[in-house]
Amino acid sequence: MVERPDLSKWEMDVARIVWEIGPASVREVHERLAQQREIDFTTVQTYLRRMESKGYLNSKLQGRIRIYSARTRPGTVIREIVNDLVDRLFGGELMQMMRHLIEDHSVDSDDIAELRSLVEQLEVEQQEKERKSGKQ
């Protein structure tokens, strides 16, 4: 895993936009972000430059316009943030975080059904791993 400085809340909003629309100019990112909240063009430009220096984005000049593109996939960034969160807040104990999420947030019947399906899938995968390791 590559060590990168964390993204701020606002930088994460910018990252989501770049992931969603793909390579984009400052203006394109600003227009999309301005639909969500009031923000200056230069602030968006600063976020993009900072994110590039942190290793989350690449950029290249197309004529006189700088185009930013994702250097990292959303899943990678999410995994890094969640792993850090589990380590810092829950001492690495995943079940503590899961218990917190289930107990402190509303979980409807659709969520419960999806959780059951995930647990069943994990059980099948675990049994397969155990079966393979028993053969070797």
N, C-alpha and C positions, 0 to 999 in steps of 0.2 A: 504494500500500500504506500502510495506517495504521500509524504507529509506536506500539506498545504495549510496556509493560514485559514482560519474559519471565515465564512461569509457572514456579513451582517444581515440583518433582517431585510433591509432594502436591497442589498446586493443579491440576495436570494430571489427577490421579486424580479430583478433584472435577468438573472440566470434563467428563471422559468420562461421569460419572454424569448430569450435567445434560443432555448431548447424548443420552444413551441414554433417559432417562425423560421428558425434556421439562420444562416448568415444574414446579418443585418447591419445597417448603418446606425449611427447615433440617432439620427432623425427618426428612423423606423422604430427603434426601441423607445424613444421619447414619446412618439405618438401613441404607442400601445400603452405605455405606463401612464401617460396623462389621462387615459380613459378611466384609470383606477383612482388616481389622486393627483392633486396639483403638484407639479414638480418642474423645476427649471431644466432647460436643455443642458446647461453646463454641469448640472449635478449628475445627470445621466451620463454625460461624457466622462466625468470624474469616476463614477462607479465602474464604467466599462474599462477604463484604463487601469484602475485599481485591481479589478478582477483579472485582467490580463497579467498584471505583475504578480498576482497571487497564484497564477497557473491554471485558472479556470477557463480562460478564453484565449483564442489566438486572434490576430488581426493582420490585415494586409490592405495595402492601398489599391484602390481601383480608380485610376485617374487621381482626382483630388479628394476622394471620399474614402475614409477608413471603414472597412467592413470587419465586423467582429463575428466570430463563430465559436461554438462550444469546443473546448479542448477536453472536457470531461463529460461523461454521460450522466444523465439524471440519476440513474440507479447507483452509480459509483458515489456521487456526492451524498445521496440519501443514506447509503450504507455507512459512509464515513461519519456523518452527523449522528446517526442513530447509535452507532458503536461508541462514539465519544460520549453521547448522552447516557447510555447504559453504564459506561465506566464511571463517569463523573457523579451522576446523581444516584445510581443504584449499586455502586461498588462492583459493577460487572455482573450483577445478578439479574438476568433477563426476566425471570419469573416475577421479581418484585415490580419491574416496570409493567409487565403484562397485567398483573393484579391491579396495579394503580390505574391503568387505562380502563380496565373493565369495570372497576368499582366506582371510579370518579367520573365516568362519561356514560351517557345513555347508550345502551346497547339494545337494539331492537331484535325482533325474531329473525330478520334477514341476516343481521350480523352474526347471530348465534349459529344459524345454519351454515354460513360461510366459515365460521371458526371450526365447526364440526368437520366440515369437508377438508379444511386444512390439516386438522389433527389426524384425520383418517389417512390423508395422503402422506403425512410425516410418519405415521406408524408403518405404512406399507414400505416406504423408503428405508426406514430403520430396520425392518425385518429383512429386507433385501441386502442391506449392508452386513447384518449379522450372518445371514446365510452365506454370503460371499467370503466373509472373514473366517467362517468356520470351515470352509473348503480348503483354504490356503494353508 
